[in-house]
Amino acid sequence: MKASRLAATGAVAATAVIVLSSPAFAHVSVQAEGTAAKGGYAVVDFKVPNERDNASTTKLEVNFPTDHPLALVMPEPMPGWKIDVTKSKLAKPLELHGEQITEAVSKVTWTAATKDSGIPTGYFEKFPVSIGALPENADELVFKAIQTYSNKEVVRWIEVQEDGAEEPETPAPVLALSAASEDGHHGSTAAEEADAKTENAAATTEADAGDSSDTTARVLGVVGIVVGALGVAYGVLAGRRRSDA
């Protein structure tokens, strides 16, 4: 009897843990691929799980922060999804690489290409976006998201977590920003890293060419000295022969 009661109690406790933890698992969330440093650029993934048993996720709308607008927002193409990027005028222009930016992306929408596609039950999908430059005067960015299912159900992940309060039922995805390194480096884009590798390769090639040129010059110099010495020796011998004659 005791064993059966313990088993039943354990089952109830396990069920309670699953019930309590499942909402957290079902949240739409955002996370950087690597580091999201203040003032830099990053690739972030919006992770969307489908916890419904009778419908698939067919649409995701992500609203970008207006208090810290991002000059660069580039979603990655995804097979099976149509992507729409919405831009809005900025109240205050941004400066990016010496240019004035008067509008910024305010929303990105992913829609399943067909009614049979999307995120099926029991699966999740990541929606990657390259963003920047990240603000230097903020510790996090809030992205309000809307998830739509094939049965027309809509879940709005838009509630902002308040300090000291319990987690809301439908929290908005939050991206934590890390501090820039002490030398002021904010991270680099893939293009910048590729350029750096190209420059390093070119420098290595030039150095190798310089070493080769120095070696050739040294060899020629030694050959010249040897030839000159032979010429002097020949001249001395020729002079002796004339004197003997």
VENHUVEN-V551236 format. One record per helix or strand. SS is the DSSP state (H for helix, E for strand). FROM is the first residue (numbers start at 0). TO is the last residue. If there is no record, write none. Layout:
SS:FROM:TO, SS:FROM:TO
This chain:
H:1:24, E:28:31, E:36:36, E:41:48, E:56:62, E:71:74, E:80:95, E:98:111, E:118:118, E:123:131, E:139:148, E:153:156, E:158:158, E:170:170, E:172:175, E:177:177, H:189:243
